[in-house]
Amino acid sequence: MTASTVSTASVWDRLEPLLPRVRKPVQYVGGERNATVTPWEDAEVHWALCYPDAYEVGLPNQGLMILYEVLNERPDALAERTYAVWPDLAALMREHGVPQFTVDGHRPVAAFDVLGVSFATELGYTNLLEILDLAGIPLHAADRTLDHPFVLAGGHAAFNPEPIADFVDLVALGDGEEVVGDITEVVKAAKAEGLDRWTTLERLAGVPGVYVPALYAVDYRADGTIAALRPVSPAAPARVHKRTTSDLDDWAYPKKPLVPMAETVHERMSVEIFRGCTRGCRFCQAGMITRPVRERSKQGISQMIETGLEASGYSEVGLLSLSSADHSEIGDIAKGLADRYEGTGTGLSLPSTRVDAFNVDLAEELTRSGRRSGLTFAPEGGSERLRRVINKMVSEEELIRTVSTAYEHGWRQVKLYFMCGLPTETDEDVMQIATMAHEVVRAGRRASGRGDVRTTVSIGAFVPKPHTPFQWAAQTAPEVVDSRLRKLREGINSEKSLGRNIGLRYHDGQPSLIEGLLSRGDRRVGAVIEAVWRDGGHFDGWSEYFSFERWERAAAEQLAPTGVDLFWFTTRERDQHEVLPWDHLDSGLDRGWLWDDWQDALDSREQDDCRWTPCFDCGVCPQMGTEIQIGPTAGPMAPGRSLPLTPVETRTSTPVHNPRLQS
């Protein structure tokens, strides 16, 4: 393997004259606080880290920010960032010959050794093709040479990478902190030895957690299902196991959070207080694929916050996880932080809070600064029967008690998140969302003694995801979802005195059907993605750019020769023995356990949280060689020191073009 022949020089002199002609040019300028630009010649391996969406969505992404720091701390590597550019700039770049660039050094993406793309949603796949094309990198991995970077996919939406198998060279499954270092070592050695691209890929396939799609072939049956997915190289393992980072206190990143130059969706200093979830919500891919639970210690959280605030100047701290109030020491953590930062103007927030984990003490600590960020609770299902199906063990009584506590302690607005189109769902299940919302407003008025309390009901269309018990489920057709949402709006407005205090936001069923195609598709879906992109498709997570007709047309044209169609991949229920496109990719969950849990769902049987009950044999801990890591932390929370904060302007904001939401 040899160095790329693409120029590493900055394209800024060609890019700058274009910026006055585009919307929000500041997002392409770079120079953020805590950004890093390393001289090219000081590193042996060069990474371009990509979030395939707009800067305002991508910059706050914790995963990419962590890898950016981890790689830039290495003496043999450098990492720069690149984001999807809006269509106005993309058109000008093509007209003036400016390639896809990094925002740090404004270097051509094609000059880097590795292009690492982090997917939070499958609807970002068309943006991948746009980025590759703007960079001058061949779309198909098979067409790339030593002059091109290795294209690496990662993130939650890469746990079934088969729809993009033709476009990526390798996939990182699971946690990225350690695997990016291992990939760096292989690429560095391959460059030093002058290895060819194929041999380098075979070596990369030996890195735990790395999947190389080109080293596997797929055989199909006459009925369209997969007969086998088999290695075609002795270097390729039969199964690829995800990577799991253990002691999170050893990976205290980000230490110096990036502070954006332009408005972004989240502007706060965030700390991941634990990773993983064992609540067992059957729809939740993130909770399943990030097992087991690994908590940061009180001292680790305390130090990260102190370091991050000092480096960033933020005035809000977000305590992040899939369900932050579930940290076994959340009470001590909230009190310790509230004590430390009282009087400094620093606010605390729990962006993700379970109904049954929120209490009076926690509410008081979170509001001691006098600032109240929004509270979101997610019952997910409208009826208690449906919540048993999805294993969301929250009663209406618990919800009313919890929101009453919030309103009593000064909150005036609570957001409730539900899904529509869940397995076994009926119209009546959805209509019970209206009943619950009405009761929440009544409870809020009683608790606060005021009539201006508000509730926002946000509805997402359910998409079955790989590596969950619902991976076999049929997806609900868009017209059924949309019909139920219309009835729900009517139900909310049926009591005018309450309905005017309830906002309703929802996702259309059509984008969710396409997300379902991409979530559970196989390699045949790659032709659909490419056809959509060639027809002008990009930014499919944004309602103003998404076109269901475009996707429907491309699916009909590209899938017809294969004997399957859009609905074969989405609204069809799978049987127990069907080979699923991701069966060779091991998230640690035992397939038999997932099937049994799917049957329990159909019988409305709940599953306990294994943090507090005996192991129920999901398979993760023995297969991954890991274990649940929870408190108590030895010793008290570190007292720290009162920081002389110089806050940056902090906004609670959403994109100007808010993706996929309607009101």
C-alpha positions as CSV (number, residue, x, y, z in Angstrom):
1,M,0.0,0.0,0.0
2,T,1.3,3.4,-1.0
3,A,0.4,7.0,-0.1
4,S,-2.4,8.6,-2.2
5,T,-1.4,10.7,-5.1
6,V,-4.2,13.1,-4.4
7,S,-3.0,16.6,-3.4
8,T,-3.2,17.3,0.3
9,A,-3.2,21.0,-0.2
10,S,-6.0,23.1,1.3
11,V,-8.8,24.0,-1.1
12,W,-9.7,27.1,0.9
13,D,-8.6,29.5,-1.7
14,R,-11.1,27.9,-4.1
15,L,-13.9,27.4,-1.6
16,E,-13.9,30.8,0.1
17,P,-15.2,32.8,-3.0
18,L,-18.2,30.4,-3.1
19,L,-19.3,30.9,0.5
20,P,-21.0,34.3,0.1
21,R,-23.4,32.6,-2.4
22,V,-24.7,29.9,0.0
23,R,-26.9,29.7,3.1
24,K,-25.2,29.7,6.5
25,P,-21.6,29.8,5.1
26,V,-20.1,29.8,8.6
27,Q,-20.7,26.1,8.9
28,Y,-18.0,25.4,6.3
29,V,-15.3,27.7,7.8
30,G,-13.9,25.5,10.6
31,G,-11.8,27.0,13.4
32,E,-14.1,25.9,16.3
33,R,-12.8,26.1,19.8
34,N,-10.9,22.9,20.5
35,A,-10.6,21.9,16.9
36,T,-7.3,20.3,15.9
37,V,-5.2,20.8,12.7
38,T,-2.1,18.7,12.6
39,P,0.6,19.1,10.0
40,W,0.1,16.4,7.4
41,E,3.6,15.2,7.5
42,D,3.5,14.7,11.3
43,A,1.2,11.7,10.9
44,E,1.5,8.3,9.2
45,V,-2.2,7.6,9.0
46,H,-4.7,10.2,8.1
47,W,-8.4,9.9,9.0
48,A,-11.3,12.0,7.6
49,L,-14.2,11.5,10.1
50,C,-17.6,12.0,8.5
51,Y,-21.1,12.6,9.8
52,P,-23.3,12.2,6.7
53,D,-25.7,15.0,7.6
54,A,-25.5,18.8,7.9
55,Y,-23.0,20.5,10.2
56,E,-25.7,21.6,12.6
57,V,-26.7,18.0,13.2
58,G,-23.2,16.4,12.9
59,L,-21.0,18.6,15.0
60,P,-22.7,17.8,18.4
61,N,-22.5,14.0,17.7
62,Q,-20.7,12.5,20.7
63,G,-19.4,9.4,18.9
64,L,-17.6,11.4,16.2
65,M,-16.3,13.9,18.7
66,I,-14.8,11.1,20.8
67,L,-13.0,9.4,17.9
68,Y,-11.7,12.8,16.8
69,E,-9.9,13.2,20.1
70,V,-8.8,9.6,20.5
71,L,-7.1,9.6,17.1
72,N,-5.6,13.1,17.4
73,E,-4.0,12.1,20.7
74,R,-2.0,9.4,18.8
75,P,1.5,10.4,17.6
76,D,1.0,8.4,14.4
77,A,-2.4,9.7,13.3
78,L,-4.4,12.8,12.6
79,A,-8.2,13.2,12.2
80,E,-10.2,15.9,10.6
81,R,-14.0,16.3,10.2
82,T,-16.2,16.5,7.2
83,Y,-20.0,16.8,7.0
84,A,-22.6,16.7,4.2
85,V,-22.8,20.0,2.4
86,W,-26.2,21.5,1.5
87,P,-27.3,21.3,-2.2
88,D,-26.6,25.0,-2.8
89,L,-22.9,24.5,-2.0
90,A,-22.7,21.1,-3.7
91,A,-23.8,22.6,-7.0
92,L,-21.2,25.3,-6.8
93,M,-18.5,22.8,-5.8
94,R,-19.2,20.7,-8.9
95,E,-19.3,23.8,-11.1
96,H,-16.0,25.1,-9.8
97,G,-14.2,21.8,-9.3
98,V,-14.0,22.0,-5.5
99,P,-13.9,18.5,-3.9
100,Q,-15.5,17.4,-0.6
101,F,-13.3,18.9,2.0
102,T,-12.6,18.7,5.8
103,V,-13.7,21.7,7.9
104,D,-10.4,21.6,9.9
105,G,-7.7,21.9,7.3
106,H,-10.0,22.2,4.2
107,R,-8.0,19.3,2.7
108,P,-9.5,17.1,0.0
109,V,-11.3,14.0,1.6
110,A,-9.9,11.8,-1.2
111,A,-6.3,12.5,0.1
112,F,-6.9,10.7,3.4
113,D,-6.1,7.1,4.2
114,V,-9.5,6.3,5.9
115,L,-12.9,7.9,5.5
116,G,-14.8,6.9,8.6
117,V,-18.6,7.5,8.3
118,S,-20.8,7.4,11.4
119,F,-24.4,6.5,10.6
120,A,-27.1,7.4,13.2
121,T,-29.9,6.6,10.7
122,E,-30.1,4.6,7.6
123,L,-31.7,7.6,5.8
124,G,-28.1,9.0,5.6
125,Y,-27.1,6.3,3.1
126,T,-27.8,8.6,0.0
127,N,-25.7,11.3,1.6
128,L,-22.8,8.8,1.7
129,L,-23.0,8.5,-2.1
130,E,-23.1,12.3,-2.5
131,I,-20.0,12.7,-0.3
132,L,-18.1,10.0,-2.2
133,D,-19.0,11.6,-5.6
134,L,-18.1,15.1,-4.5
135,A,-14.8,13.7,-3.1
136,G,-14.0,12.0,-6.4
137,I,-14.0,8.6,-4.8
138,P,-15.5,5.8,-6.8
139,L,-19.0,4.8,-5.4
140,H,-18.3,1.1,-5.6
141,A,-15.6,-0.3,-3.4
142,A,-14.6,-2.8,-6.1
143,D,-13.5,0.2,-8.3
144,R,-11.1,1.8,-5.8
145,T,-7.4,1.6,-6.0
146,L,-4.5,2.5,-3.7
147,D,-5.1,6.2,-4.6
148,H,-8.4,6.1,-2.7
149,P,-9.2,6.0,1.0
150,F,-10.7,3.0,2.8
151,V,-14.3,3.8,3.4
152,L,-15.3,2.7,6.9
153,A,-18.9,2.6,8.1
154,G,-19.8,2.6,11.8
155,G,-22.5,3.7,14.2
156,H,-25.9,2.1,15.2
157,A,-27.2,2.2,11.6
158,A,-24.2,0.1,10.4
159,F,-25.2,-3.0,12.4
160,N,-26.9,-4.2,9.2
161,P,-24.5,-2.7,6.6
162,E,-25.6,-5.1,3.8
163,P,-27.6,-2.4,1.8
164,I,-24.4,-0.4,1.6
165,A,-22.0,-3.3,1.2
166,D,-21.1,-2.3,-2.3
167,F,-20.1,1.2,-1.3
168,V,-18.0,0.6,1.8
169,D,-14.7,-1.2,2.3
170,L,-15.1,-2.1,5.9
171,V,-17.5,-1.8,8.8
172,A,-16.7,-1.3,12.5
173,L,-19.3,-3.1,14.7
174,G,-19.8,-1.8,18.3
175,D,-17.8,0.7,20.3
176,G,-15.2,2.6,18.4
177,E,-12.7,3.9,20.9
178,E,-10.3,0.9,20.6
179,V,-11.0,-0.4,17.1
180,V,-9.9,2.9,15.4
181,G,-6.5,2.4,17.0
182,D,-6.3,-1.2,15.7
183,I,-7.3,-0.1,12.2
184,T,-4.7,2.7,12.4
185,E,-2.0,0.1,13.2
186,V,-2.9,-2.1,10.3
187,V,-3.1,0.7,7.8
188,K,0.2,2.1,9.0
189,A,1.9,-1.3,8.6
190,A,0.4,-1.8,5.2
191,K,1.7,1.5,4.0
192,A,5.2,0.8,5.3
193,E,5.2,-2.7,3.6
194,G,3.7,-1.4,0.3
195,L,0.8,-3.9,0.5
196,D,-1.9,-3.9,-2.2
197,R,-5.5,-3.0,-1.4
198,W,-6.9,-6.5,-1.3
199,T,-4.2,-7.8,1.1
200,T,-4.7,-4.8,3.3
201,L,-8.4,-5.6,3.4
202,E,-7.7,-9.1,4.4
203,R,-5.5,-7.9,7.3
204,L,-8.2,-5.5,8.4
205,A,-10.7,-8.4,8.5
206,G,-8.5,-9.9,11.2
207,V,-9.2,-6.9,13.5
208,P,-11.8,-7.8,16.1
209,G,-15.1,-6.0,15.3
210,V,-14.1,-5.2,11.6
211,Y,-16.3,-6.6,8.8
212,V,-15.1,-6.5,5.2
213,P,-18.1,-7.0,2.9
214,A,-16.0,-7.8,-0.2
215,L,-14.7,-11.0,1.5
216,Y,-18.2,-12.5,1.6
217,A,-20.7,-13.7,-1.0
218,V,-24.5,-14.1,-0.8
219,D,-26.5,-17.0,-2.2
220,Y,-30.3,-16.5,-2.7
221,R,-33.1,-19.0,-2.9
222,A,-35.8,-19.1,-5.6
223,D,-38.3,-17.4,-3.2
224,G,-36.0,-14.4,-2.7
225,T,-34.7,-15.3,0.8
226,I,-31.0,-15.8,1.6
227,A,-29.7,-19.3,1.3
228,A,-26.2,-18.5,2.8
229,L,-23.8,-15.6,3.3
230,R,-20.3,-17.1,3.1
231,P,-16.7,-16.0,3.4
232,V,-14.8,-16.1,0.1
233,S,-11.4,-15.5,1.7
234,P,-9.7,-17.6,4.4
235,A,-9.0,-14.2,6.1
236,A,-12.7,-13.6,6.7
237,P,-14.2,-15.1,9.9
238,A,-17.6,-16.8,9.6
239,R,-19.0,-14.4,12.2
240,V,-17.9,-10.9,13.1
241,H,-18.3,-10.0,16.7
242,K,-18.9,-6.5,17.9
243,R,-16.3,-4.6,20.0
244,T,-17.2,-3.6,23.5
245,T,-15.3,-0.9,25.5
246,S,-15.2,-1.9,29.1
247,D,-14.1,0.5,31.8
248,L,-15.5,3.9,30.6
249,D,-13.5,5.8,33.2
250,D,-10.4,4.8,31.1
251,W,-12.0,6.5,28.1
252,A,-12.9,10.0,29.5
253,Y,-13.8,11.6,26.2
254,P,-14.4,14.2,24.9
255,K,-12.0,16.1,27.2
256,K,-12.3,19.2,25.1
257,P,-15.7,19.4,23.5
258,L,-16.0,21.2,20.2
259,V,-17.8,24.5,20.4
260,P,-19.7,25.2,17.1
261,M,-19.2,28.2,14.9
262,A,-22.8,28.0,13.6
263,E,-26.1,27.1,15.3
264,T,-26.4,23.4,16.0
265,V,-29.2,21.2,17.3
266,H,-27.5,20.8,20.8
267,E,-25.3,23.4,22.4
268,R,-24.2,22.1,25.7
269,M,-21.4,20.2,27.3
270,S,-22.4,16.5,27.4
271,V,-21.1,13.5,29.3
272,E,-22.1,9.9,28.7
273,I,-22.8,8.7,32.2
274,F,-23.3,5.1,31.2
275,R,-23.5,3.0,28.1
276,G,-25.9,0.2,27.3
277,C,-29.3,-0.7,28.6
278,T,-30.9,-3.8,30.0
279,R,-34.5,-2.5,30.3
280,G,-35.3,-4.8,27.4
281,C,-37.6,-2.6,25.3
282,R,-38.2,-4.8,22.4
283,F,-38.3,-2.1,19.7
284,C,-35.0,-0.5,20.9
285,Q,-32.0,-1.4,18.7
286,A,-29.7,0.9,20.7
287,G,-30.6,-0.8,24.0
288,M,-30.0,-4.2,22.5
289,I,-26.7,-3.7,20.6
290,T,-25.0,-1.6,23.3
291,R,-25.3,-4.2,26.1
292,P,-24.1,-4.7,28.7
293,V,-24.6,-1.7,31.0
294,R,-21.3,0.0,31.8
295,E,-21.6,2.9,34.2
296,R,-19.0,5.7,34.7
297,S,-18.0,6.3,38.3
298,K,-19.2,9.4,40.2
299,Q,-15.6,10.6,40.2
300,G,-15.2,9.9,36.5
301,I,-18.3,11.9,35.7
302,S,-17.3,14.7,38.0
303,Q,-13.8,15.1,36.5
304,M,-15.2,14.9,32.9
305,I,-17.6,17.7,33.6
306,E,-15.1,19.9,35.3
307,T,-12.6,19.4,32.5
308,G,-15.2,19.9,29.7
309,L,-16.7,23.0,31.2
310,E,-13.3,24.6,31.6
311,A,-12.4,23.8,28.0
312,S,-15.7,24.8,26.4
313,G,-17.3,27.6,28.4
314,Y,-20.7,26.0,28.1
315,S,-23.3,26.8,30.7
316,E,-25.4,23.6,30.5
317,V,-24.3,20.1,31.2
318,G,-26.3,17.2,29.7
319,L,-26.0,13.8,31.4
320,L,-26.4,11.4,28.5
321,S,-27.3,7.8,28.2
322,L,-30.2,5.8,26.8
323,S,-32.0,6.4,30.1
324,S,-29.9,8.7,32.3
325,A,-32.0,8.5,35.5
326,D,-31.3,4.8,35.5
327,H,-27.7,5.3,36.7
328,S,-27.5,3.5,40.0
329,E,-26.0,6.6,41.7
330,I,-28.0,9.3,39.8
331,G,-29.2,10.9,43.0
332,D,-25.7,11.3,44.4
333,I,-24.4,12.5,41.0
334,A,-27.2,15.2,40.6
335,K,-26.8,16.4,44.2
336,G,-23.0,16.6,44.0
337,L,-23.1,18.5,40.7
338,A,-25.9,20.8,42.0
339,D,-23.8,21.6,45.1
340,R,-20.7,22.3,43.1
341,Y,-22.1,24.5,40.5
342,E,-24.7,26.3,42.5
343,G,-24.4,30.1,41.8
344,T,-22.3,29.6,38.7
345,G,-25.2,29.8,36.2
346,T,-24.5,26.2,35.1
347,G,-27.6,24.1,34.5
348,L,-28.0,20.4,34.5
349,S,-30.3,18.3,32.2
350,L,-31.2,14.7,31.7
351,P,-32.2,14.6,28.1
352,S,-33.4,11.0,28.4
353,T,-35.5,10.2,31.4
354,R,-37.7,7.1,32.2
355,V,-41.1,7.7,33.8
356,D,-40.4,5.2,36.6
357,A,-36.9,6.6,37.4
358,F,-37.8,10.3,37.9
359,N,-38.6,11.4,41.4
360,V,-39.0,14.5,43.6
361,D,-35.4,14.5,44.9
362,L,-34.0,14.4,41.4
363,A,-36.4,17.1,40.2
364,E,-35.2,19.4,43.0
365,E,-31.5,18.9,42.2
366,L,-32.0,19.5,38.5
367,T,-33.8,22.8,39.1
368,R,-31.7,24.2,41.9
369,S,-29.8,26.4,39.4
370,G,-33.2,28.0,38.6
371,R,-33.0,26.7,35.0
372,R,-35.4,24.1,33.7
373,S,-34.6,22.3,30.5
374,G,-37.3,20.4,28.8
375,L,-38.5,17.0,30.1
376,T,-39.3,14.2,27.8
377,F,-40.9,11.0,28.9
378,A,-41.5,8.1,26.6
379,P,-44.4,5.7,27.4
380,E,-44.0,4.6,23.7
381,G,-47.4,2.7,23.6
382,G,-50.8,4.2,24.2
383,S,-52.4,1.3,26.1
384,E,-51.0,-0.8,29.0
385,R,-51.6,-3.9,26.8
386,L,-49.4,-2.5,24.1
387,R,-46.7,-1.5,26.6
388,R,-46.6,-5.1,27.8
389,V,-46.0,-6.1,24.2
390,I,-43.1,-3.8,23.8
391,N,-41.8,-4.4,27.3
392,K,-42.2,-0.8,28.4
393,M,-43.3,-1.4,31.9
394,V,-44.9,1.9,32.7
395,S,-48.4,2.3,34.0
396,E,-50.7,5.3,33.4
397,E,-50.8,5.8,37.1
398,E,-46.9,6.1,37.2
399,L,-46.9,8.5,34.3
400,I,-49.5,10.8,35.9
401,R,-47.6,10.7,39.2
402,T,-44.3,11.6,37.5
403,V,-45.6,14.4,35.4
404,S,-47.5,15.8,38.4
405,T,-44.1,15.9,40.2
406,A,-42.6,17.8,37.3
407,Y,-45.3,20.4,37.0
408,E,-45.4,20.8,40.8
409,H,-41.6,21.6,40.7
410,G,-41.9,24.4,38.2
411,W,-41.9,22.7,34.8
412,R,-44.7,24.1,32.5
413,Q,-44.2,21.8,29.6
414,V,-43.6,18.1,29.3
415,K,-43.1,16.1,26.1
416,L,-44.5,12.6,25.7
417,Y,-43.1,10.3,23.1
418,F,-45.0,7.5,21.5
419,M,-44.8,5.2,18.5
420,C,-47.4,4.3,16.0
421,G,-47.5,1.0,14.0
422,L,-46.2,-1.3,16.8
423,P,-46.7,-5.0,16.5
424,T,-50.3,-6.1,17.4
425,E,-51.4,-2.4,17.6
426,T,-55.0,-1.4,17.0
427,D,-56.8,1.9,16.5
428,E,-57.9,1.8,20.1
429,D,-54.4,1.5,21.4
430,V,-53.5,4.7,19.5
431,M,-56.6,6.6,20.7
432,Q,-55.6,5.9,24.3
433,I,-52.7,8.3,23.7
434,A,-55.3,11.1,23.5
435,T,-56.9,10.0,26.7
436,M,-53.5,9.9,28.4
437,A,-52.6,13.4,27.1
438,H,-55.8,14.8,28.4
439,E,-55.2,13.3,31.8
440,V,-51.7,14.7,31.9
441,V,-52.9,18.2,31.3
442,R,-55.6,17.8,34.0
443,A,-52.9,16.5,36.4
444,G,-50.6,19.4,35.5
445,R,-53.3,21.9,36.3
446,R,-54.0,20.3,39.6
447,A,-50.3,20.0,40.6
448,S,-49.3,23.5,39.5
449,G,-52.5,25.4,40.3
450,R,-52.1,27.0,36.8
451,G,-54.0,26.7,33.6
452,D,-51.0,27.4,31.2
453,V,-49.3,24.0,31.5
454,R,-48.6,22.3,28.2
455,T,-48.0,18.9,26.9
456,T,-46.4,18.0,23.5
457,V,-47.3,14.6,22.1
458,S,-44.6,13.4,19.6
459,I,-45.3,10.3,17.5
460,G,-42.8,8.3,15.6
461,A,-43.7,5.5,13.2
462,F,-42.3,2.2,14.4
463,V,-39.5,0.6,12.2
464,P,-38.5,-3.0,13.0
465,K,-34.7,-3.1,13.5
466,P,-32.1,-5.8,13.3
467,H,-30.7,-7.4,16.5
468,T,-34.0,-6.8,18.3
469,P,-36.9,-9.2,19.1
470,F,-39.0,-7.3,16.5
471,Q,-36.5,-8.0,13.7
472,W,-39.0,-10.7,12.4
473,A,-42.1,-8.4,12.7
474,A,-44.1,-7.0,9.8
475,Q,-43.9,-3.2,9.5
476,T,-47.3,-1.4,9.5
477,A,-48.2,0.1,6.1
478,P,-47.9,3.9,5.9
479,E,-51.6,4.4,5.1
480,V,-52.5,2.6,8.3
481,V,-50.1,4.7,10.3
482,D,-51.3,7.9,8.8
483,S,-55.0,7.0,9.3
484,R,-54.4,6.3,13.0
485,L,-52.6,9.6,13.4
486,R,-55.5,11.5,11.8
487,K,-57.8,9.8,14.3
488,L,-55.5,10.7,17.1
489,R,-55.5,14.3,16.2
490,E,-59.3,14.3,16.2
491,G,-59.3,12.6,19.6
492,I,-56.9,15.1,21.1
493,N,-59.1,18.0,19.8
494,S,-62.3,16.4,20.9
495,E,-62.0,18.1,24.3
496,K,-61.3,21.7,23.4
497,S,-60.4,23.0,26.9
498,L,-57.7,20.4,27.1
499,G,-56.7,20.0,23.4
500,R,-55.6,23.6,23.1
501,N,-52.9,22.8,25.7
502,I,-51.6,19.7,23.7
503,G,-49.3,20.0,20.8
504,L,-49.1,17.1,18.3
505,R,-46.0,16.4,16.3
506,Y,-45.6,13.3,14.2
507,H,-43.5,11.5,11.5
508,D,-45.2,10.5,8.3
509,G,-45.5,6.7,7.6
510,Q,-43.8,7.0,4.2
511,P,-40.3,8.0,5.3
512,S,-40.5,5.3,8.0
513,L,-41.3,2.6,5.3
514,I,-38.1,3.6,3.5
515,E,-36.2,3.5,6.7
516,G,-37.6,0.0,7.1
517,L,-36.3,-1.0,3.7
518,L,-32.8,0.2,4.5
519,S,-32.9,-1.2,8.0
520,R,-33.7,-4.8,7.1
521,G,-32.6,-4.9,3.5
522,D,-29.8,-7.0,1.9
523,R,-27.3,-6.3,-0.8
524,R,-29.9,-6.0,-3.5
525,V,-31.1,-2.8,-1.9
526,G,-27.8,-1.1,-2.7
527,A,-29.0,-0.7,-6.3
528,V,-32.1,1.1,-5.0
529,I,-30.0,3.5,-3.0
530,E,-27.8,4.3,-5.9
531,A,-30.7,4.8,-8.3
532,V,-32.3,7.2,-5.8
533,W,-29.1,9.2,-5.4
534,R,-28.6,9.4,-9.2
535,D,-32.2,10.7,-9.4
536,G,-31.3,13.6,-7.1
537,G,-32.0,11.9,-3.7
538,H,-30.1,13.2,-0.7
539,F,-30.8,14.5,2.8
540,D,-33.6,11.9,3.0
541,G,-33.9,12.5,6.8
542,W,-35.2,16.0,6.0
543,S,-38.9,16.3,5.0
544,E,-38.3,19.0,2.4
545,Y,-35.8,16.8,0.5
546,F,-37.4,13.3,1.0
547,S,-39.4,12.0,-1.9
548,F,-41.4,8.8,-1.3
549,E,-42.3,8.6,-5.0
550,R,-38.6,8.7,-5.9
551,W,-37.8,5.7,-3.6
552,E,-40.9,3.8,-4.7
553,R,-40.0,4.2,-8.3
554,A,-36.4,3.2,-7.8
555,A,-37.4,0.2,-5.7
556,A,-39.8,-1.0,-8.4
557,E,-37.2,-0.6,-11.2
558,Q,-34.2,-2.1,-9.4
559,L,-35.9,-4.9,-7.4
560,A,-38.2,-6.2,-10.1
561,P,-35.4,-8.4,-11.8
562,T,-34.7,-10.0,-8.4
563,G,-38.3,-11.1,-7.8
564,V,-38.8,-9.1,-4.6
565,D,-40.2,-5.6,-3.9
566,L,-40.4,-2.8,-1.4
567,F,-43.1,-4.5,0.6
568,W,-41.3,-7.8,0.6
569,F,-38.6,-6.1,2.7
570,T,-40.9,-4.1,4.9
571,T,-44.5,-5.3,5.6
572,R,-43.7,-9.0,5.4
573,E,-43.3,-11.0,8.6
574,R,-40.2,-13.3,8.7
575,D,-40.3,-16.8,10.1
576,Q,-38.0,-18.3,12.7
577,H,-35.6,-20.1,10.3
578,E,-35.2,-17.4,7.6
579,V,-31.6,-16.4,7.2
580,L,-31.5,-12.7,8.0
581,P,-29.0,-10.4,6.2
582,W,-27.2,-9.6,9.4
583,D,-27.1,-13.1,10.9
584,H,-23.3,-13.3,10.4
585,L,-22.8,-10.1,12.4
586,D,-22.8,-10.8,16.1
587,S,-24.1,-8.1,18.5
588,G,-23.7,-10.6,21.4
589,L,-27.4,-11.4,21.6
590,D,-28.4,-15.1,21.2
591,R,-30.7,-15.5,18.2
592,G,-32.8,-18.1,20.1
593,W,-33.3,-15.7,23.0
594,L,-34.4,-12.9,20.6
595,W,-37.0,-15.3,19.0
596,D,-38.3,-16.4,22.4
597,D,-38.7,-12.7,23.4
598,W,-40.6,-12.1,20.2
599,Q,-43.0,-14.9,21.1
600,D,-43.3,-13.4,24.6
601,A,-44.2,-10.1,23.0
602,L,-47.0,-11.7,21.0
603,D,-48.3,-13.1,24.2
604,S,-48.0,-9.8,26.1
605,R,-45.4,-11.2,28.5
606,E,-42.9,-8.8,30.1
607,Q,-39.2,-9.3,30.7
608,D,-37.4,-8.0,33.8
609,D,-34.3,-5.8,33.9
610,C,-31.3,-8.1,34.5
611,R,-29.4,-5.4,36.4
612,W,-31.6,-6.1,39.4
613,T,-32.8,-9.7,38.7
614,P,-31.0,-12.9,37.9
615,C,-29.5,-13.3,34.4
616,F,-32.1,-14.2,31.7
617,D,-29.5,-15.5,29.2
618,C,-29.6,-13.0,26.4
619,G,-26.1,-14.1,25.6
620,V,-24.2,-10.9,25.7
621,C,-22.0,-11.3,28.7
622,P,-20.6,-14.8,28.0
623,Q,-20.3,-14.3,24.3
624,M,-18.6,-10.9,24.6
625,G,-16.5,-11.8,27.6
626,T,-18.0,-8.8,29.4
627,E,-20.2,-8.1,32.4
628,I,-22.6,-5.5,33.8
629,Q,-20.7,-2.7,35.5
630,I,-22.7,-0.6,38.0
631,G,-22.1,1.2,41.3
632,P,-21.7,1.8,44.1
633,T,-18.6,3.9,43.5
634,A,-16.0,3.7,46.2
635,G,-15.8,7.0,48.1
636,P,-17.7,10.2,47.7
637,M,-17.9,12.4,44.6
638,A,-14.8,14.5,44.1
639,P,-15.5,18.0,45.4
640,G,-13.7,19.8,42.5
641,R,-13.4,23.5,42.5
642,S,-15.8,26.3,41.5
643,L,-15.0,27.2,37.9
644,P,-14.8,30.8,36.7
645,L,-17.1,30.1,33.8
646,T,-17.1,32.2,30.7
647,P,-20.2,30.8,29.1
648,V,-20.8,30.8,25.4
649,E,-24.2,31.6,24.2
650,T,-26.4,28.5,24.8
651,R,-29.5,27.9,22.8
652,T,-32.1,25.2,22.9
653,S,-32.6,24.9,19.2
654,T,-33.7,22.6,16.3
655,P,-32.6,22.8,12.7
656,V,-34.2,25.6,10.7
657,H,-35.3,22.8,8.4
658,N,-36.5,20.4,11.0
659,P,-36.2,16.8,9.7
660,R,-39.3,14.7,9.2
661,L,-41.5,16.5,11.7
662,Q,-44.9,18.0,11.0
663,S,-47.1,20.0,13.2
